[in-house]
């Protein structure tokens, strides 16, 4: 990775793109430090400490801590991600949008992007209103009234829209996928805090005699966390590049005096076809009970509701099981949206291709569907393991700060690999020599 970046830096045009991307990320990080007016930041930070393991904690992790600080970029890229998911699902459910995205080519994609932008603005206003109602009902405002409400909601929506624009600028003038790069920067910005926490807790262990009631990691717990993070990263890198290759042959065709076809290739099918989306969906749904419970007073110990809340807590065995099963379910759901066996089989038949041992058409589609189900199951189990391992590790070392680690690691490693591949492709295109030379 470092070698690729070093080689890209030597090329003037790629160096400009890298510098431009860095400047965009600098603007994003500066915006994450600018607070929204009329909000009591100290009370808000204390309040969000109790919501760390809810769906709001997921939003905070994706925003690099800006969500809990109520800065102008508090909503981060969540409105854009949600609008993209909604449009993607609607393209499957609504035939008009499906035709627009597939049959109209580049012009249709531009229309879909335009619809996504307007939906992002709408979701930004809606999420900004929800955020305002949350802090208003919990008396976290330094000043109340219509004007403060208008400023807060509009600032949140404008911040999310500006982030969407920054991502588009990276797509056009920078390196890699803009939204993914911004999400990468948000997650990586929390690494120093994690390292500091590990150092502090390890130091407290050796000074535990002088620190009363200190919650600490043992040195073995710290070593276990570091080794676990490295092992999960290696596992993610291995699975990210893994794919199932189905052999495809093309029949020979004689057109005039020329013979076409007769070649053999393969149909690649990614093991983790759905990416990190199943984890995000599953975590949002599995943590909804804990999120709803956080808005109500804590029940008395020994009551039914107290036992119920402990049973659905984000670190309970029931939560882990439900979380794992939801990841598997959403992996299958998202795989069916991303990959259509019938469409692939029809495209193979139209181009004169076939999978050896299977007749073109329905038999080929059924075979591809069986393979898709098998690799989707493997990919879903992989996602489930990566998602729950940080939770189990947190239970071993007695901490709750690792519950979002699996999601963050998949995003960070995936974006890093994707960006390096983008750099390699651009360097390859630059040094490619055609047959005319």
C-alpha positions as semicolon CSV with decimal commas, in nm:
position;residue;x (nm);y (nm);z (nm)
1;X;0,000;0,000;0,000
2;X;0,275;0,247;0,099
3;X;0,471;0,154;-0,214
4;X;0,168;0,229;-0,433
5;X;0,114;0,568;-0,268
6;X;0,485;0,651;-0,299
7;X;0,486;0,563;-0,671
8;X;0,168;0,764;-0,728
9;X;0,320;1,066;-0,551
10;X;0,599;1,075;-0,810
11;X;0,346;1,141;-1,088
12;X;0,243;1,511;-1,107
13;X;-0,124;1,456;-1,198
14;X;-0,180;1,188;-0,932
15;X;0,006;1,400;-0,676
16;X;-0,239;1,684;-0,744
17;X;-0,532;1,445;-0,692
18;X;-0,387;1,317;-0,363
19;X;-0,329;1,674;-0,239
20;X;-0,681;1,775;-0,345
21;X;-0,830;1,478;-0,158
22;X;-0,626;1,570;0,151
23;X;-0,752;1,930;0,139
24;X;-1,113;1,812;0,115
25;X;-1,061;1,588;0,419
26;X;-0,903;1,881;0,603
27;X;-1,212;2,093;0,535
28;X;-1,429;1,806;0,659
29;X;-1,231;1,768;0,982
30;X;-1,239;2,144;1,047
31;X;-1,617;2,140;1,000
32;X;-1,640;1,857;1,253
33;X;-1,497;2,095;1,515
34;X;-1,739;2,386;1,451
35;X;-2,031;2,367;1,698
36;X;-2,390;2,446;1,615
37;X;-2,520;2,748;1,812
38;X;-2,785;2,731;2,089
39;X;-2,675;2,383;2,209
40;X;-2,509;2,308;2,544
41;X;-2,219;2,090;2,427
42;X;-2,107;1,979;2,775
43;X;-2,451;1,848;2,875
44;X;-2,491;1,688;2,533
45;X;-2,161;1,498;2,563
46;X;-2,262;1,366;2,905
47;X;-2,602;1,261;2,772
48;X;-2,457;1,072;2,473
49;X;-2,226;0,873;2,699
50;X;-2,532;0,672;2,806
51;X;-2,633;0,617;2,442
52;X;-2,300;0,481;2,323
53;X;-2,435;0,130;2,257
54;X;-2,756;0,235;2,079
55;X;-2,818;0,318;1,715
56;X;-2,719;0,676;1,799
57;X;-2,378;0,541;1,899
58;X;-2,349;0,395;1,550
59;X;-2,425;0,738;1,401
60;X;-2,164;0,893;1,629
61;X;-1,899;0,642;1,519
62;X;-1,977;0,704;1,151
63;X;-1,945;1,080;1,203
64;X;-1,611;1,064;1,382
65;X;-1,763;1,184;1,712
66;X;-1,931;1,489;1,554
67;X;-2,282;1,355;1,625
68;X;-2,228;1,360;2,004
69;X;-2,065;1,705;1,984
70;X;-2,346;1,861;1,774
71;X;-2,115;2,020;1,519
72;X;-2,225;2,145;1,177
73;X;-2,131;1,805;1,029
74;X;-2,307;1,606;1,302
75;X;-2,527;1,416;1,055
76;X;-2,218;1,336;0,847
77;X;-2,297;1,118;0,544
78;X;-2,590;0,934;0,703
79;X;-2,859;1,119;0,500
80;X;-2,672;1,042;0,177
81;X;-2,620;0,674;0,268
82;X;-2,985;0,636;0,366
83;X;-3,109;0,805;0,049
84;X;-2,879;0,589;-0,166
85;X;-3,014;0,274;0,000
86;X;-3,374;0,389;-0,043
87;X;-3,323;0,470;-0,413
88;X;-3,145;0,138;-0,466
89;X;-3,439;-0,051;-0,315
90;X;-3,691;0,157;-0,510
91;X;-3,507;0,078;-0,835
92;X;-3,590;-0,287;-0,768
93;X;-3,951;-0,224;-0,663
94;X;-4,051;0,046;-0,915
95;X;-4,017;-0,054;-1,285
96;X;-3,984;0,308;-1,404
97;X;-3,677;0,368;-1,186
98;X;-3,533;0,031;-1,288
99;X;-3,563;0,120;-1,656
100;X;-3,411;0,460;-1,588
101;X;-3,107;0,310;-1,415
102;X;-3,047;0,029;-1,667
103;X;-3,190;0,112;-2,006
104;X;-3,117;0,485;-2,032
105;X;-2,743;0,442;-1,978
106;X;-2,537;0,733;-1,853
107;X;-2,824;0,979;-1,879
108;X;-3,041;0,757;-1,661
109;X;-2,767;0,732;-1,398
110;X;-2,745;1,111;-1,385
111;X;-3,121;1,131;-1,325
112;X;-3,093;0,875;-1,044
113;X;-2,808;1,075;-0,889
114;X;-3,017;1,391;-0,907
115;X;-3,308;1,220;-0,731
116;X;-3,064;1,091;-0,467
117;X;-2,937;1,445;-0,404
118;X;-3,285;1,586;-0,348
119;X;-3,375;1,293;-0,122
120;X;-3,053;1,354;0,075
121;X;-3,160;1,716;0,139
122;X;-3,505;1,598;0,252
123;X;-3,361;1,333;0,484
124;X;-3,112;1,588;0,618
125;X;-3,399;1,818;0,718
126;X;-3,592;1,526;0,868
127;X;-3,293;1,394;1,066
128;X;-3,205;1,748;1,173
129;X;-3,559;1,791;1,307
130;X;-3,532;1,458;1,491
131;X;-3,200;1,562;1,643
132;X;-3,350;1,894;1,754
133;X;-3,648;1,720;1,918
134;X;-3,408;1,484;2,100
135;X;-3,198;1,761;2,253
136;X;-3,501;1,982;2,315
137;X;-3,690;1,721;2,518
138;X;-3,380;1,647;2,725
139;X;-3,319;2,017;2,804
140;X;-2,984;2,029;2,624
141;X;-3,045;2,368;2,460
142;X;-2,885;2,688;2,586
143;X;-3,167;2,889;2,427
144;X;-3,517;2,788;2,313
145;X;-3,760;2,931;2,063
146;X;-3,854;2,922;1,695
147;X;-3,539;3,095;1,571
148;X;-3,293;2,859;1,750
149;X;-3,493;2,561;1,620
150;X;-3,478;2,696;1,264
151;X;-3,103;2,762;1,284
152;X;-3,021;2,420;1,435
153;X;-3,228;2,216;1,186
154;X;-3,112;2,415;0,884
155;X;-2,746;2,396;0,993
156;X;-2,761;2,017;1,030
157;X;-2,926;1,977;0,688
158;X;-2,683;2,220;0,520
159;X;-2,387;2,037;0,675
160;X;-2,498;1,699;0,541
161;X;-2,561;1,851;0,196
162;X;-2,217;2,014;0,196
163;X;-2,055;1,680;0,285
164;X;-2,236;1,521;-0,011
165;X;-2,090;1,794;-0,234
166;X;-1,740;1,735;-0,090
167;X;-1,772;1,365;-0,174
168;X;-1,868;1,448;-0,532
169;X;-1,565;1,675;-0,564
170;X;-1,340;1,388;-0,456
171;X;-1,506;1,163;-0,714
172;X;-1,436;1,414;-0,990
173;X;-1,098;1,563;-0,897
174;X;-0,955;1,334;-0,628
175;X;-0,874;0,970;-0,559
176;X;-1,125;0,694;-0,487
177;X;-1,492;0,712;-0,389
178;X;-1,559;1,041;-0,214
179;X;-1,824;0,926;0,032
180;X;-1,619;0,619;0,127
181;X;-1,308;0,835;0,181
182;X;-1,501;1,071;0,410
183;X;-1,641;0,777;0,606
184;X;-1,288;0,635;0,630
185;X;-1,160;0,965;0,771
186;X;-1,442;0,976;1,027
187;X;-1,362;0,632;1,165
188;X;-0,983;0,673;1,160
189;X;-1,016;1,001;1,354
190;X;-1,135;0,798;1,654
191;X;-0,826;0,574;1,658
192;X;-0,614;0,809;1,874
193;X;-0,889;0,811;2,137
194;X;-0,897;0,430;2,139
195;X;-0,518;0,408;2,169
196;X;-0,522;0,661;2,454
197;X;-0,792;0,462;2,634
198;X;-0,594;0,140;2,604
199;X;-0,282;0,313;2,736
200;X;-0,471;0,474;3,025
201;X;-0,645;0,154;3,132
202;X;-0,322;-0,045;3,114
203;X;-0,142;0,219;3,323
204;X;-0,427;0,216;3,574
205;X;-0,381;-0,157;3,616
206;X;-0,027;-0,109;3,743
207;X;-0,142;0,185;3,960
208;X;-0,462;0,017;4,077
209;X;-0,357;0,035;4,443
210;X;-0,362;0,416;4,426
211;X;-0,677;0,448;4,213
212;X;-1,002;0,373;4,390
213;X;-1,274;0,181;4,199
214;X;-1,088;0,216;3,865
215;X;-1,233;0,015;3,577
216;X;-0,928;-0,119;3,397
217;X;-0,807;-0,353;3,132
218;X;-0,536;-0,595;3,236
219;X;-0,221;-0,597;3,022
220;X;-0,338;-0,935;2,892
221;X;-0,670;-0,778;2,795
222;X;-0,492;-0,501;2,605
223;X;-0,271;-0,753;2,426
224;X;-0,580;-0,958;2,340
225;X;-0,749;-0,653;2,187
226;X;-0,445;-0,562;1,974
227;X;-0,392;-0,920;1,853
228;X;-0,765;-0,955;1,782
229;X;-0,773;-0,633;1,577
230;X;-0,474;-0,744;1,368
231;X;-0,623;-1,093;1,315
232;X;-0,960;-0,950;1,209
233;X;-0,787;-0,710;0,966
234;X;-0,600;-1,000;0,801
235;X;-0,927;-1,196;0,784
236;X;-1,109;-0,900;0,626
237;X;-0,836;-0,848;0,365
238;X;-0,846;-1,217;0,273
239;X;-1,224;-1,228;0,234
240;X;-1,243;-0,891;0,054
241;X;-1,041;-1,032;-0,238
242;X;-1,204;-1,378;-0,229
243;X;-1,435;-1,471;-0,513
244;X;-1,596;-1,776;-0,669
245;X;-1,517;-1,812;-1,040
246;X;-1,765;-2,003;-1,252
247;X;-1,619;-2,130;-1,583
248;X;-1,784;-1,983;-1,894
249;X;-1,729;-2,097;-2,251
250;X;-1,835;-1,929;-2,575
251;X;-1,947;-2,127;-2,878
252;X;-1,771;-2,078;-3,210
253;X;-1,955;-1,877;-3,473
254;X;-1,865;-1,844;-3,838
255;X;-1,941;-1,505;-3,991
256;X;-1,826;-1,493;-4,352
257;X;-1,468;-1,617;-4,355
258;X;-1,401;-1,535;-3,988
259;X;-1,454;-1,751;-3,682
260;X;-1,569;-1,581;-3,360
261;X;-1,592;-1,723;-3,009
262;X;-1,450;-2,050;-2,889
263;X;-1,296;-1,881;-2,586
264;X;-1,310;-1,977;-2,219
265;X;-1,335;-1,728;-1,933
266;X;-1,498;-1,714;-1,592
267;X;-1,786;-1,542;-1,413
268;X;-1,657;-1,384;-1,088
269;X;-1,886;-1,384;-0,782
270;X;-1,760;-1,200;-0,474
271;X;-1,783;-1,392;-0,147
272;X;-1,878;-1,075;0,042
273;X;-2,104;-0,931;-0,226
274;X;-2,312;-0,713;0,006
275;X;-2,022;-0,532;0,176
276;X;-2,088;-0,379;0,516
277;X;-2,455;-0,294;0,456
278;X;-2,599;-0,605;0,633
279;X;-2,411;-0,511;0,950
280;X;-2,539;-0,153;0,941
281;X;-2,899;-0,267;0,880
282;X;-2,882;-0,541;1,144
283;X;-2,725;-0,315;1,406
284;X;-2,983;-0,044;1,348
285;X;-3,271;-0,288;1,401
286;X;-3,116;-0,497;1,680
287;X;-3,033;-0,187;1,885
288;X;-3,376;-0,024;1,844
289;X;-3,511;-0,163;2,178
290;X;-3,207;-0,032;2,365
291;X;-3,237;0,300;2,179
292;X;-3,606;0,334;2,270
293;X;-3,535;0,240;2,633
294;X;-3,270;0,512;2,659
295;X;-3,539;0,779;2,622
296;X;-3,728;0,660;2,931
297;X;-3,633;0,663;3,303
298;X;-3,435;0,363;3,427
299;X;-3,677;0,113;3,594
300;X;-3,620;0,001;3,951
301;X;-3,400;-0,303;4,009
302;X;-3,594;-0,628;4,049
303;X;-3,890;-0,522;3,832
304;X;-4,000;-0,691;3,510
305;X;-3,889;-0,400;3,292
306;X;-3,547;-0,397;3,455
307;X;-3,500;-0,766;3,371
308;X;-3,637;-0,708;3,019
309;X;-3,394;-0,425;2,949
310;X;-3,103;-0,638;3,070
311;X;-3,217;-0,917;2,837
312;X;-3,220;-0,688;2,531
313;X;-2,906;-0,497;2,627
314;X;-2,655;-0,456;2,343
315;X;-2,410;-0,686;2,526
316;X;-2,653;-0,963;2,625
317;X;-2,650;-1,313;2,476
318;X;-2,998;-1,257;2,327
319;X;-2,880;-0,943;2,147
320;X;-2,573;-1,120;2,008
321;X;-2,784;-1,410;1,872
322;X;-3,045;-1,176;1,717
323;X;-2,770;-0,956;1,575
324;X;-2,600;-1,255;1,412
325;X;-2,926;-1,389;1,261
326;X;-3,023;-1,045;1,129
327;X;-2,684;-1,012;0,957
328;X;-2,743;-1,345;0,779
329;X;-3,096;-1,243;0,676
330;X;-2,988;-0,902;0,542
331;X;-2,691;-1,059;0,360
332;X;-2,929;-1,278;0,159
333;X;-3,163;-0,985;0,104
334;X;-2,889;-0,755;-0,021
335;X;-2,728;-1,028;-0,236
336;X;-3,056;-1,082;-0,423
337;X;-3,067;-0,709;-0,500
338;X;-2,704;-0,690;-0,612
339;X;-2,694;-1,007;-0,823
340;X;-2,979;-1,142;-1,039
341;X;-2,909;-1,502;-1,161
342;X;-3,184;-1,488;-1,425
343;X;-3,047;-1,168;-1,574
344;X;-2,692;-1,306;-1,575
345;X;-2,807;-1,630;-1,743
346;X;-2,996;-1,436;-2,010
347;X;-2,694;-1,215;-2,080
348;X;-2,473;-1,524;-2,119
349;X;-2,720;-1,681;-2,363
350;X;-2,747;-1,360;-2,570
351;X;-2,367;-1,338;-2,600
352;X;-2,334;-1,707;-2,695
353;X;-2,181;-1,810;-2,361
354;X;-2,266;-2,107;-2,141
355;X;-2,149;-2,279;-1,825
356;X;-2,014;-2,627;-1,915
357;X;-2,254;-2,900;-1,804
358;X;-2,562;-2,678;-1,794
359;X;-2,801;-2,580;-2,069
360;X;-2,843;-2,205;-2,137
361;X;-3,144;-2,036;-1,983
362;X;-3,327;-2,168;-1,679
363;X;-3,084;-2,452;-1,586
364;X;-2,795;-2,204;-1,587
365;X;-2,993;-1,956;-1,375
366;X;-3,079;-2,226;-1,119
367;X;-2,714;-2,333;-1,096
368;X;-2,597;-1,974;-1,048
369;X;-2,865;-1,926;-0,780
370;X;-2,743;-2,234;-0,589
371;X;-2,384;-2,110;-0,601
372;X;-2,499;-1,763;-0,495
373;X;-2,683;-1,905;-0,192
374;X;-2,376;-2,100;-0,082
375;X;-2,127;-1,816;-0,107
376;X;-2,379;-1,573;0,045
377;X;-2,408;-1,801;0,347
378;X;-2,030;-1,807;0,383
379;X;-2,010;-1,428;0,341
380;X;-2,292;-1,378;0,593
381;X;-2,118;-1,596;0,853
382;X;-1,798;-1,402;0,791
383;X;-1,978;-1,071;0,850
384;X;-2,145;-1,211;1,161
385;X;-1,815;-1,327;1,308
386;X;-1,644;-0,996;1,240
387;X;-1,939;-0,805;1,390
388;X;-1,977;-1,003;1,714
389;X;-1,608;-1,069;1,787
390;X;-1,550;-0,713;1,924
391;X;-1,860;-0,751;2,145
392;X;-1,733;-1,083;2,284
393;X;-1,385;-0,935;2,330
394;X;-1,541;-0,644;2,518
395;X;-1,716;-0,888;2,753
396;X;-1,387;-1,069;2,817
397;X;-1,193;-0,752;2,907
398;X;-1,499;-0,585;3,065
399;X;-1,546;-0,284;2,840
400;X;-1,825;-0,154;2,616
401;X;-1,613;0,062;2,385
402;X;-1,547;-0,213;2,129
403;X;-1,905;-0,290;2,023
404;X;-1,875;-0,099;1,691
405;X;-1,524;-0,224;1,613
406;X;-1,621;-0,490;1,357
407;X;-1,820;-0,249;1,142
408;X;-1,546;0,013;1,160
409;X;-1,272;-0,235;1,068
410;X;-1,458;-0,364;0,763
411;X;-1,517;-0,009;0,639
412;X;-1,161;0,108;0,702
413;X;-0,993;-0,195;0,544
414;X;-1,239;-0,206;0,253
415;X;-1,197;0,165;0,169
416;X;-0,817;0,141;0,198
417;X;-0,805;-0,154;-0,044
418;X;-1,047;0,017;-0,283
419;X;-0,844;0,339;-0,284
420;X;-0,515;0,156;-0,345
421;X;-0,673;-0,033;-0,637
422;X;-0,796;0,300;-0,778
423;X;-0,443;0,440;-0,762
424;X;-0,300;0,128;-0,927
425;X;-0,558;0,145;-1,207
426;X;-0,480;0,511;-1,276
427;X;-0,106;0,441;-1,283
428;X;-0,167;0,146;-1,516
429;X;-0,373;0,360;-1,753
430;X;-0,104;0,628;-1,750
431;X;0,176;0,387;-1,842
432;X;-0,026;0,174;-2,082
433;X;0,120;0,152;-2,430
434;X;-0,121;0,070;-2,706
435;X;-0,050;-0,124;-3,025
436;X;0,013;0,195;-3,221
437;X;0,329;0,254;-3,021
